Each structure stands twice: as structure tokens, then as C-alpha cells.
Amino acid sequence: MNHSIALAVALLTAYLVGSLSFAVLISRSMGLADPRSYGSKNPGATNVLRSGNKAAALLTLALDALKGYVPVLLVLIFGPRFGLGETAAAFAGLAAFLGHLWPVFFRFQGGKGVATAAGALMAINPYLGLAVLLSWVIMAVFFRYSSLASIVAAAFAPFYQALIWGVEPSLLAIAVMSLLLIWRHEGNIRKLLAGTESKLGHKAGAANVPSAGKPGAAGKTRHPKPIKTKGHH
């Protein structure tokens, strides 16, 4: 297998892995509503958390991060025998990220890619990944907005790479991921400016989360029956 074919196979495989929408798959397997039908309608861990099921949200977060981490790691381990190095691994991470944003298995309707990008960065450069994660945690703790933390962390990622580790070919893949991630948060940016963005820990009310398999359940309101009393005449 020559270099070009090996690179194409690596990128395509990474994209297909990234196209696995674990938010939807886990919600289905656990009998929860489709995350694309409530809250922000984003198939990601933060929106799954709005269902009130923390286990489903944590599992979604872990698997979304792994689908960014594993393709990069596999290229780093097995790529050298096919002439693939760190640059190819970085672009495999980008391919997985693109799969999450536009998944071929889910009509190209994906999430924002925060966890997948974080997983890819951890594999590309663990120290860079930790620096970006620390930036996210600091912003989340002080401002309580997951979206703001993600935007700031994404903006810092390419600057960390360039200033600390230098301008390398992998910087292009990191910069593209950062720009796309910020772009996918366009709606959140508008809400932040308007002061209507939800803070961390906010759960969607039960009336806003449709029951799995019952599309009309969310819009129904039960009214108590009037109590009949015997009057005295």
C-alpha cells in the first residue's frame, strides 16, 4: 500500500468513526428521547444531560472524545510503516471531527464537536490537550457557560500550539478544528450576547423533553378533574 492510498484509508476511516453519533445511539439504547428533539437539539453530551440522565451524558462524552482520540492514536502507532507521521495523524483527528459535525450515517446532521476535538487534541499533543482542557475548566468554573468555555478554549488551541510548540504542519488541522468549532457555536454566541444562554447544570423541564417513542407527549398538559361537592339547599 503506497503513501497516498494509506492516507486516504486513514482519513476515510477516521471520518466514518467520527460519524457515529453516540448521543443518538446511547439515547436510543437507554430508551431516552432523541437529543435532536429537545433542548438545543444538538446531539452532544451537554444536551443529553438536559434529559436528566447523567449516566447517558457521561457515556456520550466519553465515547465522543474517544472517537477523536482513537483514530489519531492508531495512525501514530501503525502509520509509520505506511509512511504516515504526526501530520497525517493530526488530519485524521480533523477527519473524525468533521464526521461528528456532518455524520454520513445521520443525514449529515451532527453536533458541535467539542468532545471529539478535545479527544483528537489529547492524542495529537497530550500537553496541548491538557492546556486546552484547563482553559475550558477555568472559563466554565468562573462563568458557568459551557458554550463560552468551549469557544474560548477553541480559540486558544492554535495559539498554544504555535507559541509553545512552534508552527508545524499539524497546526493547520488544529486551526481548522478551532475555527469550525467556533462557527458551530454561532447560535450560542448570539444567546450569550443577548443574555439568554443556559448555564451549566440547567436541565430542560419535563414538559420540554419528549418521551421516547411518544412524539406528542411533550406538548400535552393534564388538567385535574373538578371535584364534585354536595351543596346544602
C-alpha positions as CSV (number, residue, x, y, z in Angstrom):
1,M,0.0,0.0,0.0
2,N,1.5,3.3,-1.1
3,H,1.5,6.5,0.9
4,S,-1.4,8.2,-0.8
5,I,-3.7,5.2,-0.5
6,A,-2.8,4.7,3.1
7,L,-3.5,8.3,3.9
8,A,-6.9,8.1,2.1
9,V,-7.8,5.0,4.0
10,A,-6.8,6.6,7.3
11,L,-8.8,9.8,6.7
12,L,-11.9,7.9,5.4
13,T,-11.9,5.5,8.4
14,A,-11.5,8.4,10.8
15,Y,-14.4,10.2,9.2
16,L,-16.6,7.1,9.4
17,V,-15.7,6.6,13.1
18,G,-16.5,10.3,13.7
19,S,-19.9,9.9,12.0
20,L,-21.1,7.6,14.8
21,S,-23.4,9.9,16.7
22,F,-23.2,8.4,20.2
23,A,-25.7,10.9,21.7
24,V,-28.4,9.5,19.5
25,L,-27.2,5.8,19.7
26,I,-26.9,5.9,23.5
27,S,-30.2,7.7,24.0
28,R,-31.9,5.0,21.8
29,S,-30.3,2.2,23.7
30,M,-31.4,3.6,27.1
31,G,-34.9,4.4,26.0
32,L,-34.4,8.2,26.1
33,A,-35.8,10.8,23.7
34,D,-33.7,11.7,20.6
35,P,-31.5,14.6,21.7
36,R,-32.2,16.2,18.4
37,S,-35.8,16.7,19.5
38,Y,-35.4,18.8,22.7
39,G,-33.2,21.5,24.3
40,S,-30.6,22.9,21.9
41,K,-31.4,19.9,19.6
42,N,-27.6,19.3,19.5
43,P,-26.6,15.6,19.5
44,G,-23.9,16.0,22.2
45,A,-23.3,15.3,25.9
46,T,-24.4,18.7,27.2
47,N,-27.8,18.3,25.6
48,V,-28.2,14.7,26.7
49,L,-27.6,15.9,30.2
50,R,-30.7,18.0,29.8
51,S,-32.7,14.8,29.7
52,G,-31.8,14.4,33.4
53,N,-29.8,11.1,32.8
54,K,-26.3,11.8,33.9
55,A,-25.0,8.3,33.0
56,A,-26.1,8.7,29.4
57,A,-24.5,12.2,29.3
58,L,-21.2,10.9,30.7
59,L,-21.1,7.9,28.4
60,T,-21.8,10.2,25.4
61,L,-19.0,12.5,26.5
62,A,-16.5,9.6,26.8
63,L,-17.3,8.0,23.5
64,D,-17.4,11.3,21.6
65,A,-13.9,12.0,23.0
66,L,-12.7,8.5,22.2
67,K,-13.8,8.7,18.5
68,G,-11.5,11.7,18.2
69,Y,-8.6,10.2,20.2
70,V,-8.5,6.6,18.7
71,P,-8.1,7.4,15.0
72,V,-5.2,9.7,15.8
73,L,-3.6,7.2,18.1
74,L,-3.9,4.4,15.5
75,V,-2.2,6.5,12.8
76,L,0.6,7.4,15.3
77,I,1.1,3.7,16.1
78,F,0.6,2.0,12.7
79,G,1.1,4.9,10.3
80,P,4.9,4.9,10.2
81,R,5.1,1.6,8.4
82,F,3.0,3.2,5.6
83,G,4.9,6.5,5.6
84,L,2.3,8.3,7.7
85,G,3.5,10.5,10.5
86,E,2.3,13.1,13.0
87,T,0.9,15.4,10.3
88,A,-1.3,12.6,8.9
89,A,-2.4,11.7,12.5
90,A,-3.5,15.3,13.1
91,F,-5.5,15.3,9.9
92,A,-7.1,12.0,10.9
93,G,-8.2,13.8,14.0
94,L,-9.7,16.6,11.8
95,A,-11.5,13.9,9.7
96,A,-13.0,12.4,12.8
97,F,-14.1,15.9,13.9
98,L,-15.7,16.5,10.5
99,G,-17.5,13.2,10.8
100,H,-19.1,14.4,14.1
101,L,-20.1,17.7,12.5
102,W,-21.5,16.1,9.3
103,P,-22.1,12.4,10.0
104,V,-22.8,10.3,6.9
105,F,-24.9,7.9,9.0
106,F,-27.3,10.6,10.3
107,R,-28.1,12.7,7.3
108,F,-25.1,14.9,7.9
109,Q,-26.8,16.4,10.9
110,G,-24.3,16.3,13.7
111,G,-23.2,18.1,16.8
112,K,-20.7,20.9,17.6
113,G,-17.7,18.6,18.1
114,V,-16.3,19.8,21.5
115,A,-15.6,16.4,23.0
116,T,-14.3,14.9,19.7
117,A,-12.0,17.9,19.1
118,A,-10.7,17.5,22.7
119,G,-10.0,13.8,22.2
120,A,-8.2,14.5,19.0
121,L,-6.0,17.2,20.6
122,M,-5.2,14.9,23.5
123,A,-3.8,12.3,21.0
124,I,-2.0,14.8,18.8
125,N,-0.3,16.5,21.7
126,P,-1.3,15.5,25.3
127,Y,0.2,18.7,26.8
128,L,-1.8,20.8,24.3
129,G,-4.9,18.8,25.1
130,L,-4.4,19.4,28.8
131,A,-3.8,23.1,28.3
132,V,-7.0,23.5,26.3
133,L,-8.9,21.4,28.8
134,L,-7.6,23.6,31.7
135,S,-8.7,26.7,29.8
136,W,-12.2,25.2,29.4
137,V,-12.4,24.3,33.1
138,I,-11.3,27.8,34.2
139,M,-13.9,29.5,32.0
140,A,-16.7,27.0,33.0
141,V,-16.0,27.5,36.7
142,F,-15.9,31.3,36.6
143,F,-18.7,31.9,34.1
144,R,-20.8,28.7,34.2
145,Y,-21.4,28.7,30.5
146,S,-20.3,25.5,28.7
147,S,-20.6,27.2,25.3
148,L,-18.4,30.2,26.3
149,A,-15.8,27.8,27.8
150,S,-15.7,25.8,24.6
151,I,-15.4,28.9,22.4
152,V,-12.5,30.4,24.4
153,A,-10.7,27.0,24.7
154,A,-11.1,26.5,20.9
155,A,-9.7,30.0,20.2
156,F,-6.7,29.4,22.4
157,A,-5.8,26.0,21.0
158,P,-3.9,27.1,17.8
159,F,-2.1,29.9,19.7
160,Y,-0.9,27.4,22.3
161,Q,0.4,25.2,19.6
162,A,2.1,28.0,17.7
163,L,3.6,29.8,20.7
164,I,4.7,26.8,22.8
165,W,5.4,24.0,20.3
166,G,6.0,26.1,17.1
167,V,4.4,26.3,13.7
168,E,4.2,22.7,12.5
169,P,2.0,21.2,9.7
170,S,-0.4,19.8,12.3
171,L,-1.2,23.5,13.3
172,L,-3.3,23.7,10.1
173,A,-5.5,20.8,11.2
174,I,-5.8,22.3,14.7
175,A,-6.7,25.7,13.4
176,V,-9.4,24.4,11.1
177,M,-10.9,22.4,14.0
178,S,-10.9,25.6,16.2
179,L,-12.5,27.8,13.5
180,L,-15.2,25.2,12.7
181,L,-16.0,24.7,16.4
182,I,-16.4,28.4,17.0
183,W,-18.6,28.7,13.9
184,R,-20.8,25.8,15.1
185,H,-21.4,27.9,18.3
186,E,-22.8,30.8,16.3
187,G,-26.3,30.4,17.9
188,N,-24.7,30.2,21.4
189,I,-22.7,33.4,20.7
190,R,-26.0,35.2,19.9
191,K,-27.6,33.9,23.1
192,L,-24.6,34.9,25.1
193,L,-24.8,38.5,23.8
194,A,-28.5,38.6,24.4
195,G,-28.1,37.1,27.9
196,T,-30.4,34.1,27.2
197,E,-27.8,31.3,27.1
198,S,-28.4,28.5,29.6
199,K,-25.8,28.0,32.3
200,L,-24.2,24.7,33.3
201,G,-26.4,22.5,35.4
202,H,-29.6,23.8,33.8
203,K,-32.0,20.9,33.0
204,A,-34.7,21.0,30.5
205,G,-38.1,20.7,32.2
206,A,-40.0,17.5,31.8
207,A,-42.5,19.3,29.6
208,N,-39.7,20.2,27.2
209,V,-38.3,16.7,26.8
210,P,-40.5,14.4,24.7
211,S,-40.8,10.8,25.8
212,A,-39.0,8.3,23.6
213,G,-41.5,6.8,21.1
214,K,-44.2,9.4,22.0
215,P,-43.6,12.4,19.9
216,G,-46.6,14.3,21.1
217,A,-46.1,13.7,24.8
218,A,-44.2,16.9,25.4
219,G,-47.0,19.2,24.3
220,K,-49.8,17.7,26.4
221,T,-50.8,19.2,29.7
222,R,-53.1,17.3,32.1
223,H,-55.7,19.3,33.8
224,P,-57.2,18.0,37.1
225,K,-60.8,17.0,37.0
226,P,-63.1,19.2,39.0
227,I,-64.1,17.8,42.4
228,K,-67.8,17.4,42.8
229,T,-69.2,18.5,46.2
230,K,-72.7,18.2,47.6
231,G,-74.2,21.5,48.3
232,H,-76.7,22.3,51.1
233,H,-80.0,23.6,50.0
